[in-house]
Amino acid sequence: MSLPPIIEQMLLPEFYEHPVTAPIQLLQTHISFVLLTGKYAYKVKKPMNFGFLDFSTLEKRKYFCEEELRLNRRLAPDLYLSVLPIIETDGKYSFDKSGQGTPVEYAIAMPEFSQEDLLIEMFASGRLTADHVRQIGEQLAAFHQRALTNDHINTFGTAAAVRAVANDNYASTEKYVGIAQTEAQLAQTHAYTEKFFAKNADLFSDRIAKGKVRECHGDVHLKNICLYQDQIQIFDCIEFNEPFRNSDVLYDAAFLLMDLQFRGRKDLANIFLNTYLERTGDYEGVVLLPLHCSMRAYIRAKVTSFLLDDPNIPADVKAIAQTEAAAYYQLAWEYTQPKQGKLMIMSGVSGSGKSTTAKAIAAAQDTIYLRSDAIRKQIAGLDLMQRGGDEIYTPEMTAQTYTRLAELGTLLTSKGFNVILDAKYDRVSLRSQAIAAAQSQNIPVEIIYCNAPEEVLQQRLRDRAIANNDIADATVELLASQQASFENFTSEELALVKLA
């Protein structure tokens, strides 16, 4: 298939006023041409209309180029430089530096980065680390907390609006039953979402009331995240379709969560999720995650299935697509299946290794991690890294913190999530509060007790104070009083205790 004349000329080094690396590379998606020149990349939108996306006129392409710049600068300001008009003079195309010509096309200018620095490539080569996904969790949390919300955006988060998206997905994939989907999986996945929307309409209204429906990214997965100048950059958000972009913030986060789980890295998915939740405090929203993740997996299944209809796709590529689509359909179904939650309660003085142990358990067992230091500061309205004063360590604040831990632990375990409560739990009354709440709903409970020699406890607390990179405020001066006030486990508790 021949290329448009503009693209043919953009493949020539003389098109550019800056030095280029020859030969210029051309990457294509179904909606864009991307030209890699060495230092810069240029993205030109194709004049396509797919219904959900309309770039069919020059005016629309200009508008969506400007929208792409505006929206992506929220998360990746270093990657989106400018929108450049392209003019034509006697059959020769060029960028209009003067701004005086009549544009015939538009290009988005970006710095070029190595494809090896895409997180999907880093994942494939084993270079994606826990620290990378923590950084993504922190960035996405901060982004969601400042993202735009208004009455118009909120219309996309109603139960009716989200249900319409889910049902459209089911309707458009019925033809793949017997090919990549099974009749039973489709019926059961559909039945789950119908029941969820019917029973939880007020949950969607509550999310809107709490400002959780915002102008999000819409496409957060490993192919749209890179390392640029050693910094995580989340790029290529959805600029062309409001319903795809405007959503519950946890639906936005659920895409990457699902993506990592689909690729067999539940540990990295868990670290990402717990980082995000600790930064946002959005724990009640977790009850929506099975629905959100199922919908995200189903959309990936649908899009992958569409390749099976394309006569231009080779048979071997279709076979791979069929297998991948089937795996996504199955994952979408798995998210809807009932699960038994378990509550784990950490116990021990500061420096005993509770948080290190709890985080390791969380990643290994796909567990929601609730840390008292974070919950306490969230209640007080403090930034997590801000050191708390005596006013947040009063008996009243401690009671609020542990009550919140017990409430969240019971809520989430009752919905099938494993939950770990990371706190000193040094009093029988505090432990019994969480245990009784869980056992009243027949939720299994464990107490994980951590201890260490005196010199180790002291050294850990001194090291933590020097590093100053942890949200905990406890110092070595508090250790003696913590040890003195620690109440031994009762005989009933001892039956639940496991030593770390």
C-alpha positions as CSV (number, residue, x, y, z in Angstrom):
1,M,0.0,0.0,0.0
2,S,1.4,3.4,-1.0
3,L,2.1,6.1,1.5
4,P,0.6,9.6,1.5
5,P,2.9,12.1,-0.2
6,I,3.5,13.9,3.0
7,I,4.7,10.8,4.7
8,E,6.9,9.9,1.8
9,Q,8.6,13.3,2.0
10,M,8.9,13.1,5.8
11,L,11.0,9.9,5.3
12,L,13.6,12.0,3.5
13,P,16.4,13.6,5.6
14,E,16.1,16.9,3.6
15,F,12.6,17.4,5.0
16,Y,14.1,18.4,8.4
17,E,16.1,21.4,9.4
18,H,17.8,19.4,12.1
19,P,20.3,16.5,11.8
20,V,18.6,13.1,11.4
21,T,19.7,9.5,11.7
22,A,19.2,7.8,8.3
23,P,17.3,5.9,7.3
24,I,14.4,7.5,9.0
25,Q,12.1,4.8,10.5
26,L,8.4,4.7,10.1
27,L,6.1,3.1,12.6
28,Q,2.4,2.7,11.9
29,T,-0.6,2.0,14.1
30,H,-4.1,1.8,12.7
31,I,-4.6,5.5,13.5
32,S,-1.1,7.1,13.2
33,F,2.2,7.4,11.3
34,V,5.2,7.9,13.6
35,L,8.5,9.0,12.1
36,L,11.7,8.4,14.0
37,T,14.5,10.8,13.0
38,G,17.0,10.2,15.7
39,K,16.6,13.1,18.1
40,Y,12.9,13.7,17.5
41,A,9.8,11.7,16.6
42,Y,6.9,13.1,14.7
43,K,3.4,11.7,14.9
44,V,0.8,12.3,12.1
45,K,-2.8,11.2,12.5
46,K,-4.4,9.1,9.8
47,P,-7.6,10.5,8.2
48,M,-9.7,7.7,9.7
49,N,-13.2,7.4,11.1
50,F,-13.9,4.3,13.2
51,G,-17.0,5.7,15.0
52,F,-15.3,5.8,18.4
53,L,-12.6,7.9,16.7
54,D,-13.0,10.5,14.0
55,F,-9.8,12.0,12.4
56,S,-11.5,12.4,9.0
57,T,-11.0,16.1,8.5
58,L,-8.0,18.4,8.8
59,E,-9.9,20.5,11.4
60,K,-10.5,17.4,13.5
61,R,-6.9,16.2,13.3
62,K,-5.7,19.7,14.4
63,Y,-8.1,19.6,17.3
64,F,-7.1,16.1,18.4
65,C,-3.4,16.9,18.0
66,E,-3.9,19.8,20.4
67,E,-5.9,17.7,22.8
68,E,-3.2,15.0,22.7
69,L,-0.6,17.6,23.7
70,R,-2.8,19.1,26.4
71,L,-3.8,15.8,28.0
72,N,-0.5,14.1,27.8
73,R,1.4,17.0,29.3
74,R,-0.4,16.2,32.5
75,L,1.6,13.0,33.0
76,A,4.5,13.2,30.5
77,P,5.3,16.9,30.0
78,D,8.9,16.1,28.8
79,L,7.6,13.9,26.0
80,Y,5.1,16.3,24.3
81,L,6.9,19.3,22.7
82,S,4.5,21.0,20.3
83,V,2.0,20.7,17.5
84,L,3.6,21.6,14.1
85,P,1.6,22.7,11.1
86,I,2.7,21.3,7.8
87,I,2.4,23.4,4.6
88,E,2.7,22.7,0.9
89,T,4.5,24.8,-1.6
90,D,4.7,23.6,-5.3
91,G,4.4,20.0,-4.2
92,K,7.0,20.3,-1.5
93,Y,5.9,19.8,2.1
94,S,7.6,21.4,5.2
95,F,6.9,22.5,8.8
96,D,5.5,26.0,8.9
97,K,8.0,27.7,11.3
98,S,6.6,31.2,10.5
99,G,3.0,30.4,11.2
100,Q,1.9,32.4,8.1
101,G,1.1,29.5,5.8
102,T,-2.0,27.5,5.2
103,P,-1.7,24.1,6.9
104,V,-2.5,20.9,5.0
105,E,-1.6,18.6,7.9
106,Y,-0.4,18.6,11.5
107,A,2.3,16.7,13.4
108,I,3.1,16.2,17.1
109,A,6.8,16.7,17.9
110,M,8.2,14.5,20.6
111,P,11.8,13.6,21.7
112,E,12.7,10.2,20.5
113,F,13.4,7.5,23.0
114,S,14.7,3.9,22.5
115,Q,12.0,1.3,22.1
116,E,14.0,-0.7,24.7
117,D,12.9,1.8,27.3
118,L,9.2,1.0,26.8
119,L,8.1,-0.9,29.9
120,I,6.7,-3.7,27.8
121,E,10.2,-4.3,26.5
122,M,11.7,-3.9,30.0
123,F,9.2,-6.5,31.2
124,A,10.1,-8.9,28.4
125,S,13.8,-8.6,29.1
126,G,13.3,-8.9,32.9
127,R,14.4,-5.4,33.6
128,L,11.1,-4.2,35.1
129,T,11.4,-3.9,38.9
130,A,9.3,-3.4,42.0
131,D,10.7,0.1,42.2
132,H,9.4,1.0,38.7
133,V,5.9,-0.1,39.6
134,R,6.0,1.8,42.9
135,Q,6.9,4.9,40.9
136,I,4.0,4.4,38.6
137,G,1.7,3.9,41.6
138,E,2.9,7.2,43.1
139,Q,2.6,9.1,39.8
140,L,-0.8,7.8,39.0
141,A,-2.1,8.5,42.5
142,A,-0.9,12.1,42.4
143,F,-2.3,12.5,38.9
144,H,-5.7,11.2,39.8
145,Q,-5.9,13.5,42.8
146,R,-5.4,16.6,40.7
147,A,-7.2,15.5,37.5
148,L,-10.2,17.5,36.3
149,T,-13.7,16.6,37.4
150,N,-17.0,18.4,36.8
151,D,-20.7,17.6,36.2
152,H,-20.1,16.6,32.6
153,I,-17.3,14.2,33.4
154,N,-19.4,12.7,36.2
155,T,-22.0,11.5,33.7
156,F,-19.5,8.9,32.5
157,G,-19.3,7.3,36.0
158,T,-23.0,6.5,36.6
159,A,-24.0,2.9,37.0
160,A,-26.0,3.2,33.8
161,A,-23.1,4.6,31.8
162,V,-20.6,1.9,33.0
163,R,-23.2,-0.8,32.5
164,A,-23.7,0.4,28.9
165,V,-20.0,0.0,28.3
166,A,-20.0,-3.5,29.7
167,N,-23.0,-4.6,27.7
168,D,-21.7,-3.2,24.5
169,N,-18.6,-5.3,25.0
170,Y,-20.7,-8.5,25.4
171,A,-22.9,-7.7,22.4
172,S,-19.9,-7.1,20.1
173,T,-18.2,-10.4,21.1
174,E,-21.0,-12.9,20.8
175,K,-19.8,-13.9,17.4
176,Y,-16.5,-15.1,18.9
177,V,-18.2,-17.8,21.0
178,G,-16.8,-21.1,20.0
179,I,-13.7,-19.4,18.5
180,A,-12.0,-17.5,21.4
181,Q,-14.8,-17.3,23.9
182,T,-17.1,-19.9,25.5
183,E,-20.8,-19.6,25.9
184,A,-20.6,-20.4,29.6
185,Q,-17.9,-17.8,30.3
186,L,-19.8,-15.1,28.4
187,A,-23.1,-15.9,30.2
188,Q,-21.5,-16.0,33.6
189,T,-19.4,-12.9,33.1
190,H,-22.5,-11.0,31.8
191,A,-24.6,-12.3,34.7
192,Y,-22.0,-11.1,37.2
193,T,-22.0,-7.5,35.9
194,E,-25.7,-7.3,35.6
195,K,-26.1,-8.4,39.3
196,F,-23.3,-6.0,40.3
197,F,-24.9,-3.0,38.7
198,A,-28.4,-3.9,40.1
199,K,-27.1,-4.3,43.7
200,N,-24.6,-1.4,43.7
201,A,-26.1,1.5,41.9
202,D,-25.6,3.7,45.1
203,L,-21.9,2.7,45.1
204,F,-21.5,4.5,41.7
205,S,-23.4,7.5,43.0
206,D,-21.1,7.6,46.0
207,R,-18.0,7.5,43.9
208,I,-19.3,10.5,41.9
209,A,-20.1,12.4,45.2
210,K,-16.6,11.7,46.5
211,G,-15.0,13.2,43.3
212,K,-13.6,9.8,42.1
213,V,-14.8,10.2,38.5
214,R,-12.3,12.3,36.7
215,E,-10.6,13.1,33.3
216,C,-8.2,10.2,33.5
217,H,-5.6,8.7,31.1
218,G,-7.7,5.9,29.8
219,D,-5.0,3.6,28.5
220,V,-2.5,2.9,31.3
221,H,-0.6,-0.3,30.4
222,L,3.0,-1.4,29.9
223,K,3.0,-0.4,26.2
224,N,2.2,3.2,27.1
225,I,4.8,3.7,29.8
226,C,8.5,4.3,29.3
227,L,11.7,5.4,31.0
228,Y,12.9,8.7,29.7
229,Q,16.0,10.3,31.2
230,D,15.6,7.7,34.0
231,Q,12.1,8.9,34.9
232,I,8.9,7.0,34.5
233,Q,6.7,8.6,31.9
234,I,3.0,7.5,31.4
235,F,2.1,8.7,27.9
236,D,-0.3,8.2,24.9
237,C,-3.5,8.8,26.8
238,I,-6.9,8.7,25.1
239,E,-7.5,12.0,23.5
240,F,-10.0,11.0,20.9
241,N,-12.9,9.6,23.0
242,E,-14.4,11.1,26.1
243,P,-16.1,7.9,27.4
244,F,-12.8,6.1,27.2
245,R,-11.0,8.8,29.1
246,N,-13.5,10.0,31.7
247,S,-14.0,7.4,34.3
248,D,-13.6,6.3,37.9
249,V,-10.0,6.7,38.9
250,L,-9.8,3.1,40.0
251,Y,-11.0,1.9,36.6
252,D,-8.1,3.9,35.2
253,A,-5.6,2.2,37.6
254,A,-7.3,-1.2,37.0
255,F,-5.9,-1.4,33.4
256,L,-2.3,-1.7,34.6
257,L,-3.3,-3.9,37.5
258,M,-4.9,-6.3,35.0
259,D,-2.1,-6.0,32.5
260,L,0.5,-7.1,35.1
261,Q,-1.7,-9.9,36.4
262,F,-2.4,-11.1,32.8
263,R,1.4,-11.3,32.2
264,G,1.8,-13.5,35.3
265,R,3.3,-10.9,37.7
266,K,0.7,-10.7,40.5
267,D,3.6,-9.6,42.8
268,L,4.3,-6.5,40.7
269,A,0.6,-5.8,40.3
270,N,0.1,-6.0,44.1
271,I,3.0,-3.6,44.7
272,F,1.5,-1.2,42.2
273,L,-1.9,-1.4,43.7
274,N,-0.8,-1.1,47.4
275,T,1.4,1.9,46.5
276,Y,-1.5,3.6,44.7
277,L,-4.0,2.9,47.5
278,E,-1.6,4.1,50.3
279,R,-1.1,7.3,48.4
280,T,-4.8,7.9,47.8
281,G,-6.5,6.3,50.8
282,D,-9.1,5.0,48.3
283,Y,-9.6,1.7,50.1
284,E,-13.4,1.6,49.9
285,G,-13.2,1.8,46.1
286,V,-11.3,-1.6,46.1
287,V,-14.7,-3.3,46.2
288,L,-15.1,-2.2,42.5
289,L,-11.9,-3.8,41.4
290,P,-13.3,-7.2,40.3
291,L,-15.7,-5.4,38.1
292,H,-13.2,-2.9,36.8
293,C,-10.5,-5.6,36.1
294,S,-13.0,-7.9,34.4
295,M,-14.1,-5.1,32.1
296,R,-10.5,-4.1,31.3
297,A,-9.7,-7.7,30.5
298,Y,-12.8,-8.1,28.4
299,I,-12.0,-5.0,26.4
300,R,-8.5,-6.4,25.6
301,A,-10.2,-9.7,24.6
302,K,-12.6,-7.8,22.3
303,V,-9.9,-5.7,20.6
304,T,-7.7,-8.8,20.2
305,S,-10.7,-10.7,18.7
306,F,-11.2,-8.0,16.1
307,L,-7.9,-9.1,14.5
308,L,-9.6,-12.4,13.6
309,D,-11.9,-10.5,11.2
310,D,-9.1,-8.8,9.3
311,P,-8.5,-10.5,6.0
312,N,-5.0,-8.8,5.8
313,I,-3.8,-10.5,9.0
314,P,-1.7,-13.7,8.2
315,A,-3.0,-17.0,9.6
316,D,-0.1,-17.5,12.0
317,V,-0.7,-14.1,13.6
318,K,-4.4,-14.8,13.8
319,A,-3.6,-18.0,15.7
320,I,-1.6,-16.1,18.2
321,A,-4.4,-13.5,18.5
322,Q,-7.0,-16.3,19.0
323,T,-5.0,-17.8,21.9
324,E,-4.4,-14.4,23.5
325,A,-8.1,-13.3,23.2
326,A,-9.2,-16.6,24.8
327,A,-6.8,-16.0,27.7
328,Y,-8.3,-12.5,28.2
329,Y,-11.8,-13.8,28.1
330,Q,-10.9,-16.4,30.7
331,L,-9.3,-13.8,32.9
332,A,-12.3,-11.5,32.6
333,W,-14.4,-14.5,33.9
334,E,-12.0,-15.3,36.7
335,Y,-12.3,-11.8,38.2
336,T,-16.0,-12.4,38.6
337,Q,-15.7,-15.7,40.6
338,P,-16.3,-15.6,44.3
339,K,-13.3,-15.7,46.6
340,Q,-12.6,-16.3,50.3
341,G,-10.9,-13.4,52.0
342,K,-8.5,-13.8,54.9
343,L,-7.4,-11.3,57.6
344,M,-3.8,-11.1,58.7
345,I,-2.9,-9.0,61.7
346,M,0.7,-8.0,62.3
347,S,1.9,-7.5,65.9
348,G,5.2,-6.3,67.4
349,V,7.0,-3.2,68.5
350,S,8.6,-0.6,66.1
351,G,11.6,-2.0,64.3
352,S,10.6,-5.6,64.7
353,G,10.2,-6.0,60.9
354,K,6.4,-5.9,60.7
355,S,6.3,-3.7,57.6
356,T,9.0,-5.6,55.7
357,T,7.3,-8.9,56.5
358,A,3.8,-7.6,55.7
359,K,4.9,-6.2,52.3
360,A,6.5,-9.5,51.4
361,I,3.4,-11.4,52.4
362,A,1.2,-8.9,50.5
363,A,3.2,-9.3,47.2
364,A,3.4,-13.1,47.6
365,Q,-0.3,-13.7,48.5
366,D,-1.9,-10.8,46.5
367,T,-3.1,-9.0,49.6
368,I,-4.4,-5.5,50.3
369,Y,-1.9,-3.9,52.7
370,L,-3.2,-1.5,55.3
371,R,-0.5,0.3,57.4
372,S,-1.5,2.2,60.5
373,D,1.1,4.9,59.9
374,A,-0.6,5.7,56.6
375,I,-4.2,5.4,57.9
376,R,-3.3,7.7,60.9
377,K,-1.9,10.4,58.6
378,Q,-4.8,10.1,56.2
379,I,-7.2,10.7,59.1
380,A,-5.2,13.7,60.2
381,G,-5.0,15.1,56.7
382,L,-1.2,14.9,56.6
383,D,1.0,14.1,53.7
384,L,2.4,10.6,54.2
385,M,6.0,11.8,54.3
386,Q,5.2,14.6,56.7
387,R,6.3,13.9,60.3
388,G,3.4,13.8,62.7
389,G,3.4,15.7,66.0
390,D,2.1,14.6,69.3
391,E,-1.4,15.6,68.3
392,I,-1.8,12.6,66.0
393,Y,-0.6,10.1,68.7
394,T,-3.3,10.9,71.3
395,P,-5.4,8.0,72.6
396,E,-8.3,9.4,70.6
397,M,-6.3,9.3,67.3
398,T,-5.0,5.8,68.1
399,A,-8.6,4.6,68.7
400,Q,-9.7,6.2,65.3
401,T,-6.8,4.6,63.5
402,Y,-7.4,1.1,64.8
403,T,-11.2,1.4,64.3
404,R,-10.6,2.4,60.7
405,L,-8.2,-0.6,60.2
406,A,-10.8,-3.0,61.6
407,E,-13.6,-1.5,59.5
408,L,-11.6,-1.6,56.2
409,G,-10.2,-5.1,57.0
410,T,-13.7,-6.5,57.5
411,L,-15.1,-4.7,54.5
412,L,-12.5,-5.9,52.1
413,T,-12.2,-9.5,53.4
414,S,-16.0,-9.8,53.2
415,K,-15.6,-9.0,49.5
416,G,-13.1,-11.8,49.0
417,F,-9.8,-9.9,49.3
418,N,-6.9,-11.0,51.5
419,V,-6.0,-8.1,53.8
420,I,-3.0,-7.5,56.1
421,L,-3.2,-5.0,58.9
422,D,0.3,-3.6,59.7
423,A,0.3,-2.0,63.1
424,K,1.8,-2.7,66.6
425,Y,-1.4,-4.4,67.8
426,D,0.2,-4.3,71.2
427,R,-3.1,-4.3,73.2
428,V,-5.5,-7.1,73.7
429,S,-8.4,-4.7,73.1
430,L,-7.1,-3.5,69.8
431,R,-6.4,-7.1,68.6
432,S,-9.8,-8.3,69.7
433,Q,-11.6,-5.4,67.9
434,A,-10.2,-6.6,64.5
435,I,-10.5,-10.3,65.3
436,A,-14.2,-10.1,66.5
437,A,-15.2,-8.0,63.5
438,A,-13.7,-10.6,61.1
439,Q,-14.9,-13.7,62.9
440,S,-18.5,-12.3,63.1
441,Q,-18.5,-12.8,59.3
442,N,-16.7,-16.1,59.4
443,I,-13.5,-14.6,58.0
444,P,-10.3,-16.6,58.7
445,V,-7.8,-14.7,60.9
446,E,-4.1,-15.0,61.6
447,I,-1.8,-13.0,63.9
448,I,1.7,-12.6,62.6
449,Y,4.1,-11.7,65.5
450,C,7.4,-10.1,64.8
451,N,10.3,-9.7,67.2
452,A,14.0,-9.1,67.2
453,P,16.9,-8.8,69.6
454,E,17.1,-5.4,71.5
455,E,20.2,-4.3,69.7
456,V,18.6,-5.0,66.3
457,L,15.4,-3.1,67.2
458,Q,17.4,-0.1,68.2
459,Q,19.7,-0.2,65.1
460,R,16.8,-0.5,62.7
461,L,15.1,2.6,64.3
462,R,18.3,4.6,64.2
463,D,18.8,3.6,60.5
464,R,15.3,4.5,59.7
465,A,15.7,8.0,61.3
466,I,18.9,8.6,59.3
467,A,17.4,7.5,56.0
468,N,14.3,9.6,56.6
469,N,12.5,7.8,53.7
470,D,9.8,6.0,55.6
471,I,6.3,7.2,56.7
472,A,6.7,5.8,60.2
473,D,7.5,8.4,62.9
474,A,8.6,6.0,65.7
475,T,12.1,6.7,67.1
476,V,14.5,4.6,69.3
477,E,13.5,6.7,72.3
478,L,10.0,5.2,72.2
479,L,11.1,1.6,72.1
480,A,11.3,1.1,75.9
481,S,7.8,2.4,76.5
482,Q,6.4,0.2,73.7
483,Q,8.0,-2.9,75.1
484,A,6.7,-2.1,78.6
485,S,3.1,-1.6,77.4
486,F,2.9,-4.6,75.1
487,E,0.2,-7.0,76.4
488,N,0.9,-10.7,76.0
489,F,-1.4,-12.8,73.8
490,T,-4.3,-14.5,75.4
491,S,-4.8,-18.2,75.2
492,E,-7.5,-17.6,72.5
493,E,-5.1,-15.4,70.5
494,L,-2.2,-17.8,70.8
495,A,-4.2,-20.3,68.7
496,L,-4.1,-17.7,65.9
497,V,-0.4,-16.6,66.3
498,K,2.3,-17.4,63.7
499,L,5.8,-16.3,64.2
500,A,7.4,-14.3,61.4
